[in-house]
Amino acid sequence: MRTFPTLLLAGALLLHALPSPADPMSMFEGASQGRGDLTLGLGHAKPYTVDNLGRRDADGTLRLHQVVHMAGEPDRSRDWVIHPAGNGTYTFTLSDASGPGVATVEGARLSLRYAPHPGMRMRQVLELSPDGTTLSNTGRISLLGSPIGHLDEMIVRTGVAAKR
């Protein structure tokens, strides 16, 4: 009879150790790259790439360093620190945002809300593909409640996920 509880415990530990295939946050562990277009106002879409390097701390915090390469502009770096808050909710800071943000994960979908600048709001929805290899990122930018831009990006893993 002791074997059954031992097997249950071993199975639970094994499942906990494996990354969830539906966890969109896991795409940012290790190296990944995003390619997309940003459109502001009535302007033309501006292509960009983002090089990501992330790791998860033992407490579940995700630390993500990004280098943004925007066409016609100097490269810029930024850092995210994303803390689990329970029940699929996270709080985060972003080095180039005007305040803290909130993220929620529901299945394969990650939703982000934050203020890039005072009066401006960014809402992003990142959706993990069924095979877990790509993450689509759609963002909507508003200023004082009026839409002023959007982004569309595809993110792929380029390196091995960092160990916890």
C-alpha positions, 0 to 999 in steps of 0.5 A: 500500500505504501507504493501507491502514495509514493507513486502519486508523489513521484508523479506530482513532482515530475509533473511540477518539474516539467514546463507546461506546454501552454505556459506563454511565459516559458517562451521568455526563459532563455533566448528568443527573438521577436520580429514585428511592425509598429504603427503609430498614428497615420504613419507607415508600419515601422519594422523592428526586432527584439532580442530577448534573454530571460531567466526565472528565479526560484520564487517564480520571478521572470527577469527579461532583458531586451534589446530593441532594434527599431528601423531608423533608430538607435538600439535601446535596452530595457528590462522586465521584472515579472512577479507571480501574484497568484491565480495566473496574475503577475505584477511587473516593472518595465524599465522604460514604462512610467509605472508598474503593470499587470499581466494575466495568464489564461491557458496559452494567452498572456495579457499585459497592461501598462503605461509606457508614458504618462497618459498612454496605455499599452494593452498586449495579448500574446498567444502561444501556438498549439505546438509551443514554438511561437508566440504571437504578440498583438498590442494596442496603444492609446493616449487619453483613451483614444487609439494611436497605434498598434503592433504585431509581432511573432516571437520564436525561441532562439536558444535553450531555456535557462535553468531555474 
